[in-house]
Amino acid sequence: MTEGARTCGRRFLAFPRRIGRPVAVHLPGAPALEVDHLYVDYDGRPALEDVSFSLQGGERLAIVGPNGAGKSTLLKVIAGVLSPSSGEVRIRGFDPCGHICIAYLPQRSEIDWRFPVTVYDVVMMGRVGRLGLLRRPRARDRALVRDALEAVGLLEVAKRRIGELSGGQAQRMFIARALAQEAELVLLDEPLAGLDAPSQEDILRLLSLLEERKVTLLLSLHDLDIAAEHFPRVLLLNRRVIGLGPPAEVFTPARLVAAFGGRLRGLPAAGGGVVVSDPCRTQEEKDAGAR
């Protein structure tokens, strides 16, 4: 890892990195998110190259690309967990560090599921950034946590240890944490990975609930059909931006070939589109995807 690509936060399920630091303010009228000519290198190798885009409050954007494309890296830089080699990320006009409005939901593989906490504990962690480390939850905090658990259908398992959850329940728990946090920007890294179709539908329904609350959503996906059906804008990424805009304009054969390269298997699909498969995954890509 280079000097520029150093971590500036703590692992998820620890207390938020913002404890004891000034809370960032928002610049009136500034976009919810601005990514400006972002570069990230790992050991001298580029993970992201000249990535730029912005989101207004309440927008939802899906990041799509092959394994090793830099999707996880991009989300970590936006969350303030990783520092860029060059370029800037601004949340409402300011650096990500210090914002209590960001909820980052990492990949399942990055969570220590043996950590001795309950579902309720994790959702209550969403309130810590506003409470401070040593202050006890107030009635309003407990009410927000209960409402969040009820909204995602986990109230009955609130006292269950997190290691006992199914994949779908785990993702719903993280969304409940974002709701309790009153997050304004939610970053989700492969939230549908490994879930069956009914569980995926549950998560997509809850994402619509966040959208109704004017939360800005940015998440990574592998499934082009889901991205096209549920997101008005997509970002096609392979270390650099291959395309950004409505799915029908971005998911063209030329851009998909540019993104997926030799791993692209294209078949005719309804409406003249293509079906993409990315079956091969090298060890380098596995390592990159775990970051």
C-alpha positions in Angstrom: 0.0 0.0 0.0 1.4 3.4 -0.9 1.8 6.4 1.3 -1.4 7.9 -0.2 -3.6 4.8 0.2 -3.5 4.5 4.0 -6.4 3.8 6.3 -7.8 6.7 8.3 -10.6 4.8 10.2 -11.3 1.7 12.2 -13.0 -1.6 11.2 -16.7 -1.8 11.1 -18.4 -2.9 14.4 -15.8 -0.9 16.4 -17.0 2.5 17.6 -17.2 5.0 14.8 -13.9 6.8 13.9 -15.6 10.2 14.5 -15.7 9.8 18.3 -13.6 12.5 19.9 -13.2 14.5 16.6 -15.0 17.6 15.5 -18.2 16.8 13.6 -18.1 18.1 10.0 -20.6 20.7 8.9 -22.5 20.8 5.6 -22.0 23.6 3.1 -25.5 24.9 2.0 -26.3 24.0 -1.6 -23.3 21.7 -2.0 -23.8 18.3 -3.7 -24.3 15.3 -1.4 -21.2 13.7 -2.9 -18.4 14.9 -5.2 -15.6 12.7 -6.4 -13.0 14.8 -8.2 -10.2 13.2 -10.3 -9.7 10.4 -7.8 -6.6 8.1 -8.0 -5.8 5.3 -5.6 -2.6 3.1 -5.9 -1.8 -0.2 -4.1 1.9 -1.0 -4.0 2.5 1.1 -7.1 -0.4 -0.4 -9.0 -3.5 1.6 -9.9 -6.8 0.6 -8.2 -8.6 3.7 -9.4 -7.7 6.2 -12.1 -9.1 9.6 -12.6 -12.6 8.8 -11.3 -15.0 11.8 -11.2 -18.8 12.0 -10.6 -21.3 13.7 -8.3 -24.6 13.0 -6.6 -27.3 15.3 -5.5 -29.2 14.7 -2.3 -31.7 11.8 -2.7 -30.1 10.3 -5.8 -29.3 6.6 -6.1 -26.4 5.2 -8.2 -25.3 1.6 -8.8 -21.6 1.0 -9.4 -21.1 -2.0 -11.8 -18.0 -3.7 -13.0 -15.9 -6.9 -12.9 -14.1 -8.2 -9.9 -11.0 -6.1 -9.1 -12.5 -3.1 -10.8 -12.1 -0.9 -7.7 -15.7 -0.8 -6.6 -14.9 -1.6 -2.9 -11.9 0.8 -3.0 -14.1 3.6 -4.3 -16.7 3.1 -1.5 -14.0 3.0 1.2 -12.5 6.3 0.0 -15.9 8.0 0.0 -16.6 6.6 3.5 -13.3 8.0 4.7 -11.9 4.6 5.6 -9.2 4.9 2.9 -7.3 8.0 1.8 -6.8 8.6 -1.9 -3.4 8.8 -3.6 -4.6 12.0 -5.3 -7.8 13.8 -6.0 -10.6 14.7 -3.6 -13.9 13.4 -2.2 -16.3 15.9 -0.7 -19.4 15.3 1.3 -21.6 18.3 1.3 -18.6 20.4 0.4 -16.1 18.9 2.9 -13.7 16.0 3.4 -15.4 12.7 4.5 -13.7 12.5 7.9 -15.9 13.9 10.6 -19.2 13.4 8.9 -21.8 11.6 11.0 -24.2 11.5 8.0 -22.3 8.7 6.2 -23.4 5.0 6.7 -20.9 2.6 5.2 -22.0 -1.1 4.9 -19.0 -3.2 3.9 -19.0 -6.6 2.4 -20.0 -9.5 4.6 -16.5 -11.0 4.5 -15.1 -7.9 6.2 -17.3 -8.3 9.4 -16.1 -10.2 12.4 -19.2 -12.3 13.0 -17.8 -13.7 16.2 -17.9 -10.3 17.8 -20.1 -10.7 20.9 -22.8 -8.2 20.1 -26.5 -8.5 19.4 -28.6 -7.1 16.5 -29.8 -4.4 18.8 -26.3 -3.4 19.8 -25.2 -3.0 16.2 -28.2 -0.9 15.3 -27.7 1.3 18.4 -24.1 1.9 17.2 -25.8 4.1 14.6 -26.5 6.5 17.4 -23.0 6.7 18.9 -21.8 9.3 16.5 -24.5 11.7 17.7 -24.4 10.7 21.4 -20.7 10.5 22.0 -18.8 7.5 23.4 -19.7 7.9 27.1 -23.2 9.2 27.0 -26.0 6.7 27.6 -28.8 6.4 25.0 -31.8 8.6 25.6 -35.5 7.7 25.1 -35.3 9.2 21.6 -32.3 7.0 20.7 -34.0 3.9 21.9 -37.2 4.8 20.0 -35.2 5.3 16.8 -33.5 2.0 17.1 -36.8 0.2 17.8 -38.4 1.9 14.8 -35.5 1.0 12.6 -35.6 -2.7 13.7 -39.4 -2.8 13.1 -39.0 -1.2 9.6 -36.6 -3.9 8.5 -38.5 -6.7 10.2 -35.9 -7.6 12.8 -37.6 -6.5 16.0 -38.2 -10.1 17.0 -34.5 -11.1 16.7 -33.1 -7.9 18.3 -31.4 -9.8 21.1 -29.9 -12.4 18.8 -26.1 -12.5 18.3 -25.0 -11.3 14.9 -23.3 -14.6 14.1 -26.7 -16.3 14.1 -28.1 -14.2 11.3 -28.8 -15.3 7.8 -27.2 -13.3 4.9 -30.5 -11.4 4.3 -31.0 -10.7 8.0 -27.5 -9.3 8.2 -28.0 -6.9 5.4 -31.3 -5.8 6.9 -29.5 -5.2 10.2 -27.1 -2.9 8.5 -29.9 -1.0 6.8 -31.6 -0.6 10.2 -28.3 0.8 11.6 -28.3 3.4 8.8 -31.9 4.3 9.6 -31.2 4.7 13.3 -28.1 6.8 12.4 -30.4 9.1 10.4 -27.8 8.8 7.7 -28.0 11.1 4.6 -25.5 9.1 2.5 -25.5 5.3 2.5 -22.7 3.3 0.9 -23.4 -0.4 0.4 -20.7 -2.8 -0.9 -22.3 -5.8 -2.7 -25.4 -5.9 -0.5 -27.1 -8.5 -2.7 -24.1 -10.9 -3.0 -24.9 -14.5 -1.9 -28.6 -13.8 -1.3 -31.5 -15.7 -2.8 -34.1 -14.0 -4.9 -36.6 -13.3 -2.1 -33.9 -11.9 0.1 -32.7 -9.7 -2.7 -36.2 -8.4 -3.2 -36.4 -7.6 0.5 -33.2 -5.5 0.4 -34.3 -3.7 -2.7 -37.6 -2.8 -1.0 -35.7 -1.4 1.9 -33.5 0.6 -0.4 -36.7 2.2 -1.7 -37.6 3.0 1.8 -34.3 4.9 2.2 -35.0 6.7 -1.1 -38.4 7.8 0.2 -36.6 9.4 3.1 -34.4 11.4 0.6 -31.3 9.4 1.5 -28.5 9.4 -1.1 -27.6 5.8 -2.1 -24.5 4.5 -3.7 -23.9 0.8 -3.9 -21.9 -1.8 -5.9 -23.5 -4.6 -7.8 -22.6 -7.4 -10.2 -26.0 -8.0 -11.7 -26.6 -5.7 -14.7 -30.3 -6.6 -14.8 -30.9 -5.5 -11.3 -28.9 -2.3 -11.8 -30.9 -1.5 -15.0 -34.3 -2.3 -13.4 -33.8 -0.5 -10.1 -31.4 2.4 -10.6 -32.0 5.4 -12.8 -28.2 6.0 -13.1 -25.3 3.5 -13.2 -21.5 4.0 -13.1 -19.7 1.3 -15.2 -16.2 1.0 -13.6 -13.0 -0.8 -14.4 -10.5 1.3 -12.4 -11.6 4.2 -14.5 -15.1 5.4 -15.4 -16.3 3.5 -18.6 -19.7 5.0 -18.6 -22.0 7.1 -16.4 -25.7 7.7 -16.9 -29.0 5.9 -17.5 -28.5 2.1 -17.9 -29.8 2.0 -21.5 -27.1 4.5 -22.5 -24.3 3.0 -20.4 -24.8 -0.8 -20.9 -23.9 -0.8 -24.6 -21.9 -3.7 -26.1 -18.8 -1.4 -26.7 -18.8 -0.2 -23.1 -19.4 -3.6 -21.6 -16.4 -5.0 -23.6 -14.3 -2.1 -22.4 -15.3 -2.9 -18.8 -15.2 -6.7 -18.8 -12.7 -7.3 -21.5 -11.8 -10.9 -22.3 -14.1 -12.1 -19.4 -17.2 -10.9 -21.2 -19.5 -13.5 -22.5 -22.3 -11.8 -24.5 -25.5 -13.4 -25.6 -28.5 -11.8 -27.4 -31.2 -10.6 -24.9 -34.7 -9.3 -25.1 -34.8 -5.8 -26.6 -31.4 -6.2 -28.3 -29.3 -6.0 -25.1 -26.7 -8.4 -23.9 -26.4 -10.8 -21.0 -23.0 -10.5 -19.2 -21.2 -13.2 -17.3 -17.9 -12.7 -15.5 -17.1 -16.3 -14.4 -13.3 -16.0 -14.1 -11.7 -14.5 -11.0 -8.0 -14.4 -10.6 -6.3 -14.4 -7.2 -5.3 -10.8 -7.8 -8.9 -9.9 -8.3 -9.9 -11.8 -5.1 -7.3 -9.8 -3.2 -8.5 -6.5 -4.7 -12.1 -7.3 -4.1 -11.4 -7.9 -0.4 -10.0 -4.4 0.1 
